[in-house]
Amino acid sequence: MKSSSGSSSGSHSWTKQDYILVSLAILIKIGDGVEAYLPGVITQKVSCELGLSDFQEGLLAVIVYLFWAIAVMMSVFISKMLGERFTLLLSLYLSIGFAILCAVVPNYYTLLLSRALTGICVGLNSCATGILLAKLVSFKEVLTRSAFLSEALGFAVGGTWVSILGWLILDLVSWRVFVLLTSIPLFVPPIIMLHFCIGKETEEATQGDSELEAENNVAPTESDSLIVTGNLIVYKNSQSVPNFTARVIKSSLFFFCNLCVGYGSIILLPWLMRNYKRGLDDGHEGGKCEEVVQGTDFLILAAVTGATNLIGRPLGYYLWSRVKFLILQFTITAIMALSFGIIVANPGITASVILIGVAKMCYSIQSVENAILLYDYDYFGKLRFELGSSISIASGMFGSMLGTSLAAFLHPFTAVVTTLVIVCVELVVICFMKERF
C-alpha cells in the first residue's frame, strides 16, 4: 500500500508554475504556523499586562484553534461558492488586517475577537490552498510534494520563527509590536498570487485538471461527477472499499489523538514552565507577572515546539517508506506514552521539557502518516474519498482544539495525565488499523 501511495511519477518535469505554487503553499503554511504557535508565546505576557483571570487567559490561548476547527468544516463549501482564488486572497488579506487589529486593540474583548477571526482565516486558507494547487499543478507528484514540504518546512518554520523572535525582542518591545513583526510572512503570499496571476486563468485550471486526471489514470466518462477536495481531485465512479465506515472511524480517531497531543504541547509547555516557576516562588507575592515565560525561555519553546518539527517530519518521511506501519507507529506512540508517563512523576522542569520535546518529535514523525493517509485512495476508496478525508480532517482539528483546551484550562499535570490517556487510546487504534499494515 505504501509503495502505491508514495510513488513518484518520474516521467514528468516540474514547470515554473509548479515551483511557484509549491513556494506559495510553503509561505502560506509559514503564516499558519505563526498563528498556531503565537498563543504559546504571547498569551502569558498579554494576561499580565491586561490583568486577565486564569479563565480569560485560557480562552485567549485556545480561541484561535476553536474557530480554526469550525472554519475547516465550512471551508470546502465556501471555497466552492466564492472560488478558490478569491477565498484564498480574502483569507490572506483578512489575516493581515486582523493581525493589525490584534496589535492595536484597546481591550481584551477586541483582542479575543481578532484572534477568533484569525482562526477562521487560517481554516479557510488551509482548504483553499489545497484546492487551488489540485487544479493548477502539472501532475500529482507536485501536489504530494507540496503537501509534505508545506507541512514539514513551512508550518515548522513558522512556529520556530515566532519563538525565536520572542527570545530576541519580546522583552524589549510590547506584545503589540511583536504581533506586527511576526505577521510579516503574511504579506508575501498575496503578492505572489497577484504578481504571477496564480489561479486567474480558467484555462490553466482546466489544463491542470486534465493532466492530474491523466496522472491518476482516471478516464472520465459522461456519467462521472467531479469532486474537488481540499487535497485532491477525484471522480465518483470508481471503486469503493469494504468496511468504509470502520476505516473512517479509525482514521478519525488516529487524527484526533495525534493532533490533540501535537497542538496541546504548544500551550502545555509554557504553562508547565510557569507552573514550575510558581512552585519556586511559593509564599512570594510577586503574582503571575513574575512567573511568565520570558527571555531565554523562548529558546526552549523554539527548540521543543519548533525545531522538533523541522527534524521530526523529514525523519518521518524517510522512515515512512522503510518501516511497516504497525512497527513504526506503535513504537513512536509508545515512546510518547512513556514520555508523558514520566512527566506525571514530576522529574523536574529540565527532564519534563526534554520529555515533551521527545513527545513532540514523535508527533512530528507520526504526522507524516497523517498527511499520506489523506492522499491514499486504497484506504478510503475513490468512491467516497472526499467524505472519509473530510471527516478525518475535521476530527483532527477537534483533537487540536481539545488538546489546547486541556493545556489552557487544566493544571499542567492534570493535562499531562489526560494526554497520557489519549496517547494510550491512540496505541489501541493503531493496533486495529490493519488496512495500513
C-alpha positions as CSV (number, residue, x, y, z in Angstrom):
1,M,0.0,0.0,0.0
2,K,2.7,2.4,0.9
3,S,4.6,2.0,-2.3
4,S,1.5,2.9,-4.4
5,S,0.7,5.9,-2.2
6,G,4.1,7.3,-2.2
7,S,5.3,6.5,-5.8
8,S,6.8,9.3,-7.8
9,S,5.7,9.8,-11.4
10,G,9.3,10.2,-12.6
11,S,8.4,10.9,-16.2
12,H,7.3,14.5,-15.7
13,S,9.4,17.7,-15.3
14,W,8.2,20.4,-13.0
15,T,7.1,23.6,-14.6
16,K,7.9,27.2,-13.5
17,Q,4.3,27.4,-12.2
18,D,4.7,24.2,-10.2
19,Y,7.7,25.8,-8.3
20,I,5.7,29.0,-7.7
21,L,2.7,27.0,-6.4
22,V,4.9,25.0,-4.0
23,S,6.6,28.1,-2.8
24,L,3.2,29.7,-2.3
25,A,1.9,26.7,-0.2
26,I,5.1,26.8,1.9
27,L,4.8,30.6,2.6
28,I,1.1,30.2,3.5
29,K,1.9,27.5,5.9
30,I,4.6,29.6,7.5
31,G,1.9,32.2,8.2
32,D,-0.3,29.5,9.6
33,G,2.5,28.2,11.8
34,V,3.0,31.7,13.2
35,E,-0.7,32.0,14.1
36,A,-0.8,28.5,15.6
37,Y,2.3,29.0,17.8
38,L,1.7,32.7,18.7
39,P,-0.7,31.9,21.7
40,G,2.0,29.9,23.4
41,V,4.4,32.9,23.1
42,I,2.4,36.0,23.9
43,T,-0.7,34.9,26.0
44,Q,1.0,35.0,29.4
45,K,2.5,38.4,28.7
46,V,-0.8,39.8,27.5
47,S,-2.5,38.3,30.5
48,C,0.0,40.1,32.8
49,E,-0.4,43.4,31.1
50,L,-4.2,43.4,30.8
51,G,-4.8,41.8,34.2
52,L,-6.7,38.7,33.0
53,S,-8.2,36.0,35.1
54,D,-7.0,32.4,34.6
55,F,-10.2,31.6,32.6
56,Q,-9.7,34.7,30.3
57,E,-6.1,33.8,29.7
58,G,-7.1,30.2,28.8
59,L,-9.8,31.4,26.5
60,L,-7.4,33.7,24.7
61,A,-5.0,30.9,24.2
62,V,-7.5,28.4,22.8
63,I,-9.9,30.6,20.8
64,V,-7.9,30.6,17.5
65,Y,-7.9,26.8,17.5
66,L,-11.7,26.7,18.2
67,F,-12.6,28.9,15.2
68,W,-9.9,27.2,13.1
69,A,-11.7,23.9,13.6
70,I,-15.1,25.4,12.8
71,A,-13.7,27.1,9.6
72,V,-12.2,23.8,8.3
73,M,-15.7,22.2,8.4
74,M,-17.2,25.1,6.3
75,S,-14.2,25.7,4.1
76,V,-15.0,23.4,1.2
77,F,-18.5,24.9,0.8
78,I,-17.2,28.4,1.0
79,S,-14.4,27.9,-1.5
80,K,-16.7,26.3,-4.0
81,M,-19.2,29.2,-3.6
82,L,-16.7,32.1,-3.8
83,G,-14.0,30.4,-5.8
84,E,-10.6,29.2,-4.5
85,R,-8.5,32.1,-5.6
86,F,-10.9,34.7,-4.2
87,T,-11.3,32.7,-1.0
88,L,-7.5,32.4,-0.6
89,L,-6.8,36.1,-1.3
90,L,-9.6,37.2,1.0
91,S,-8.4,35.0,3.9
92,L,-4.8,36.2,3.5
93,Y,-5.7,39.9,3.4
94,L,-8.1,39.5,6.3
95,S,-5.4,37.7,8.3
96,I,-3.2,40.8,7.7
97,G,-6.0,43.1,8.8
98,F,-6.7,41.0,11.9
99,A,-3.0,40.9,12.8
100,I,-3.0,44.7,12.7
101,L,-6.3,44.8,14.7
102,C,-4.7,42.4,17.3
103,A,-1.8,44.8,17.6
104,V,-3.8,48.0,18.3
105,V,-6.7,46.5,20.3
106,P,-7.8,48.7,23.2
107,N,-9.1,45.8,25.4
108,Y,-9.3,42.1,26.0
109,Y,-12.6,41.5,24.2
110,T,-11.4,43.2,20.9
111,L,-8.2,41.1,21.1
112,L,-10.3,37.9,21.6
113,L,-12.4,38.8,18.6
114,S,-9.4,39.4,16.4
115,R,-7.9,36.1,17.4
116,A,-11.2,34.3,16.6
117,L,-11.4,35.9,13.2
118,T,-7.8,35.0,12.5
119,G,-8.6,31.3,13.3
120,I,-11.4,31.5,10.7
121,C,-8.9,32.9,8.1
122,V,-6.4,30.1,8.8
123,G,-9.1,27.4,8.4
124,L,-10.2,28.9,5.1
125,N,-6.8,29.2,3.6
126,S,-5.9,25.7,4.6
127,C,-8.6,24.3,2.4
128,A,-8.4,26.9,-0.4
129,T,-4.7,26.3,-0.9
130,G,-5.1,22.6,-1.4
131,I,-8.0,23.0,-3.9
132,L,-6.1,25.7,-5.9
133,L,-3.0,23.5,-6.1
134,A,-5.0,20.5,-7.1
135,K,-6.4,22.4,-10.0
136,L,-3.2,24.1,-11.2
137,V,-0.3,21.7,-10.7
138,S,1.1,19.8,-13.7
139,F,0.9,16.3,-12.2
140,K,0.1,14.5,-9.0
141,E,3.6,14.3,-7.6
142,V,3.8,18.1,-7.3
143,L,0.7,18.1,-5.1
144,T,2.0,15.4,-2.8
145,R,5.4,17.1,-2.5
146,S,3.7,20.4,-1.9
147,A,1.7,19.0,1.0
148,F,4.8,17.4,2.6
149,L,7.0,20.4,2.1
150,S,4.5,22.9,3.4
151,E,3.8,20.8,6.5
152,A,7.4,19.7,7.2
153,L,9.0,23.0,6.4
154,G,6.5,25.9,6.3
155,F,4.5,25.1,9.4
156,A,7.6,24.2,11.4
157,V,9.5,27.3,10.3
158,G,6.5,29.5,11.3
159,G,6.4,28.0,14.8
160,T,10.2,28.3,15.2
161,W,10.3,31.9,13.9
162,V,7.7,33.2,16.3
163,S,9.5,31.5,19.3
164,I,13.0,32.8,18.3
165,L,11.6,36.3,17.7
166,G,10.1,36.1,21.2
167,W,13.5,35.4,22.6
168,L,15.1,38.2,20.7
169,I,12.7,41.1,21.2
170,L,9.6,40.3,23.3
171,D,11.3,41.6,26.5
172,L,12.3,44.8,24.6
173,V,9.1,45.7,22.8
174,S,5.4,45.5,23.6
175,W,3.5,42.4,22.6
176,R,1.5,44.6,20.1
177,V,4.7,45.5,18.2
178,F,5.7,41.8,18.4
179,V,2.4,40.7,16.8
180,L,3.0,43.0,13.9
181,L,6.6,41.8,13.4
182,T,5.6,38.1,13.5
183,S,2.9,38.8,10.9
184,I,5.4,39.9,8.2
185,P,5.3,36.5,6.4
186,L,1.6,37.0,5.9
187,F,2.2,39.8,3.4
188,V,4.2,37.7,0.9
189,P,1.7,35.1,-0.4
190,P,-0.9,37.6,-1.7
191,I,1.9,39.5,-3.6
192,I,3.0,36.2,-5.2
193,M,-0.6,35.4,-6.2
194,L,-1.3,38.8,-7.7
195,H,2.1,39.2,-9.4
196,F,2.0,35.8,-11.1
197,C,-1.8,35.7,-11.5
198,I,-2.0,32.4,-9.8
199,G,-5.4,30.9,-10.3
200,K,-6.6,33.7,-12.5
201,E,-6.9,32.0,-15.8
202,T,-9.5,29.3,-16.0
203,E,-7.7,27.7,-19.0
204,E,-4.7,27.0,-16.7
205,A,-7.1,25.3,-14.2
206,T,-8.6,23.2,-16.9
207,Q,-5.2,22.1,-18.1
208,G,-4.1,21.3,-14.6
209,D,-7.2,19.2,-14.0
210,S,-6.7,17.2,-17.2
211,E,-3.0,16.4,-16.5
212,L,-3.8,15.4,-12.9
213,E,-6.5,13.1,-14.2
214,A,-4.1,11.6,-16.7
215,E,-1.5,11.1,-13.9
216,N,-4.1,9.2,-11.8
217,N,-5.1,7.1,-14.8
218,V,-8.7,8.1,-14.3
219,A,-10.7,8.1,-17.6
220,P,-13.7,10.4,-17.0
221,T,-16.9,9.5,-18.7
222,E,-20.1,11.3,-19.2
223,S,-21.6,9.8,-16.1
224,D,-18.6,10.8,-14.0
225,S,-19.0,13.5,-11.4
226,L,-16.1,15.7,-10.4
227,I,-15.3,16.0,-6.7
228,V,-12.9,18.8,-5.6
229,T,-11.5,18.2,-2.1
230,G,-9.1,20.2,-0.1
231,N,-6.3,17.8,-1.1
232,L,-7.1,16.1,-4.5
233,I,-9.4,15.9,-7.5
234,V,-11.2,12.6,-7.9
235,Y,-14.1,11.1,-9.7
236,K,-17.2,9.5,-8.1
237,N,-17.4,6.5,-10.5
238,S,-14.7,4.4,-9.0
239,Q,-14.0,1.6,-6.6
240,S,-15.2,1.5,-3.1
241,V,-13.6,-0.3,-0.2
242,P,-15.0,-2.8,2.3
243,N,-15.7,-1.6,5.9
244,F,-15.6,2.0,4.8
245,T,-17.3,3.2,8.0
246,A,-14.9,1.4,10.2
247,R,-11.9,2.7,8.3
248,V,-13.1,6.3,8.6
249,I,-13.7,5.9,12.4
250,K,-10.2,4.5,12.9
251,S,-8.6,7.2,10.8
252,S,-10.6,9.9,12.5
253,L,-9.5,8.6,15.9
254,F,-5.9,8.4,14.7
255,F,-6.0,12.1,13.5
256,F,-7.9,13.2,16.7
257,C,-5.3,11.7,19.1
258,N,-2.3,12.8,17.1
259,L,-3.3,16.4,16.7
260,C,-4.6,16.6,20.3
261,V,-1.1,15.7,21.5
262,G,0.8,17.8,19.0
263,Y,-1.2,21.0,19.3
264,G,-1.7,20.6,23.0
265,S,2.0,20.8,23.6
266,I,2.1,24.3,22.1
267,I,0.3,25.6,25.2
268,L,1.3,22.8,27.6
269,L,5.0,23.6,27.6
270,P,4.9,27.3,28.5
271,W,2.1,26.6,31.1
272,L,4.3,23.8,32.6
273,M,7.3,26.2,32.8
274,R,5.2,28.8,34.5
275,N,3.9,26.3,37.0
276,Y,7.4,25.3,37.9
277,K,8.3,29.0,38.5
278,R,5.2,29.3,40.6
279,G,6.3,26.4,42.7
280,L,9.7,28.0,43.3
281,D,8.0,31.2,44.4
282,D,5.7,29.7,47.0
283,G,4.9,32.3,49.6
284,H,6.2,35.1,47.3
285,E,3.7,37.8,46.5
286,G,5.0,38.6,43.0
287,G,2.0,37.3,41.2
288,K,1.8,35.8,37.7
289,C,3.8,38.6,36.1
290,E,7.0,37.3,37.6
291,E,6.2,33.7,36.6
292,V,5.6,34.2,32.8
293,V,7.7,32.6,30.1
294,Q,10.3,35.2,29.1
295,G,13.9,35.7,28.0
296,T,15.8,32.5,27.2
297,D,12.6,30.5,27.9
298,F,11.7,31.3,24.3
299,L,14.7,29.4,23.1
300,I,13.3,26.3,24.9
301,L,10.0,26.9,23.2
302,A,11.7,27.2,19.8
303,A,13.7,24.0,20.3
304,V,10.8,21.9,21.7
305,T,7.9,23.1,19.6
306,G,9.7,24.3,16.5
307,A,13.0,22.5,15.9
308,T,11.5,19.1,16.7
309,N,9.1,19.6,13.8
310,L,11.9,20.6,11.5
311,I,13.8,17.4,12.4
312,G,10.8,15.0,13.0
313,R,8.8,15.5,9.8
314,P,11.7,14.8,7.4
315,L,12.7,11.8,9.6
316,G,9.1,10.6,9.5
317,Y,9.0,10.9,5.7
318,Y,12.3,8.8,5.5
319,L,11.0,6.1,7.8
320,W,7.5,6.0,6.3
321,S,8.6,4.1,3.2
322,R,11.1,1.9,5.1
323,V,9.3,0.7,8.2
324,K,6.0,-1.1,8.4
325,F,3.1,1.0,9.7
326,L,2.4,-1.1,12.8
327,I,6.1,-1.2,13.9
328,L,6.8,2.5,13.3
329,Q,3.5,4.0,14.6
330,F,3.2,1.7,17.6
331,T,6.9,2.3,18.6
332,I,6.8,6.1,18.4
333,T,3.4,6.3,20.1
334,A,4.6,4.1,22.9
335,I,7.6,6.5,23.3
336,M,5.1,9.3,23.6
337,A,3.2,7.5,26.2
338,L,6.3,6.7,28.2
339,S,7.4,10.4,28.0
340,F,4.1,11.7,29.4
341,G,4.1,8.9,32.0
342,I,7.5,10.0,33.3
343,I,6.4,13.7,33.4
344,V,3.5,12.6,35.6
345,A,6.1,11.5,38.2
346,N,7.3,15.1,38.3
347,P,11.0,14.5,37.5
348,G,11.8,18.2,37.4
349,I,11.5,21.0,34.9
350,T,14.6,20.1,32.8
351,A,13.6,16.5,32.4
352,S,10.0,17.4,31.7
353,V,11.0,19.8,29.0
354,I,13.2,17.2,27.4
355,L,10.4,14.6,27.6
356,I,7.9,17.0,26.0
357,G,10.4,17.5,23.2
358,V,10.7,13.8,22.7
359,A,6.9,13.5,22.6
360,K,6.7,16.4,20.1
361,M,9.3,14.7,17.9
362,C,7.2,11.5,17.9
363,Y,4.2,13.6,17.0
364,S,6.1,15.1,14.1
365,I,7.2,11.7,12.8
366,Q,3.7,10.4,13.0
367,S,2.1,13.4,11.3
368,V,3.7,12.3,8.1
369,E,1.5,9.2,8.1
370,N,-1.5,11.5,8.6
371,A,-0.5,13.6,5.5
372,I,0.0,10.5,3.4
373,L,-3.3,9.0,4.6
374,L,-5.2,11.9,3.2
375,Y,-4.0,11.0,-0.3
376,D,-4.5,7.3,0.0
377,Y,-7.2,6.1,-2.4
378,D,-6.6,2.5,-1.3
379,Y,-7.7,3.2,2.2
380,F,-10.8,5.3,1.7
381,G,-11.6,4.2,-1.8
382,K,-12.2,6.7,-4.7
383,L,-16.0,6.4,-4.4
384,R,-16.1,8.1,-1.0
385,F,-12.6,9.6,-0.8
386,E,-13.9,13.1,-0.1
387,L,-16.2,12.0,2.7
388,G,-13.5,10.0,4.5
389,S,-10.8,12.6,4.1
390,S,-13.1,15.5,5.3
391,I,-14.3,13.6,8.4
392,S,-10.7,12.7,9.3
393,I,-9.5,16.3,8.9
394,A,-12.4,17.6,11.0
395,S,-11.7,15.1,13.7
396,G,-8.1,16.1,13.8
397,M,-9.0,19.8,14.2
398,F,-11.3,18.9,17.1
399,G,-8.5,17.0,18.6
400,S,-6.2,20.0,18.3
401,M,-9.0,22.1,20.0
402,L,-9.3,19.6,22.8
403,G,-5.5,19.4,23.4
404,T,-5.1,23.1,23.6
405,S,-8.1,23.4,25.9
406,L,-6.8,20.8,28.3
407,A,-3.4,22.6,28.4
408,A,-5.1,26.1,28.8
409,F,-7.8,25.3,31.4
410,L,-6.4,22.5,33.5
411,H,-3.5,22.3,35.9
412,P,-0.5,21.3,33.8
413,F,0.0,17.9,35.4
414,T,-3.7,17.1,35.1
415,A,-3.4,18.0,31.4
416,V,-0.4,15.6,31.2
417,V,-2.4,12.8,32.7
418,T,-5.3,13.3,30.4
419,T,-2.9,13.5,27.4
420,L,-1.4,10.2,28.5
421,V,-4.8,8.6,28.4
422,I,-5.3,9.9,24.9
423,V,-2.0,8.6,23.7
424,C,-2.9,5.1,25.1
425,V,-6.2,5.3,23.2
426,E,-4.1,6.0,20.1
427,L,-2.0,2.9,20.7
428,V,-5.2,0.8,20.7
429,V,-6.4,2.5,17.5
430,I,-3.1,1.8,15.7
431,C,-3.3,-1.9,16.6
432,F,-6.7,-2.1,14.8
433,M,-5.7,-0.2,11.7
434,K,-4.8,-3.5,9.9
435,E,-5.5,-1.8,6.5
436,R,-2.3,0.2,7.0
437,F,-0.1,-2.8,7.9
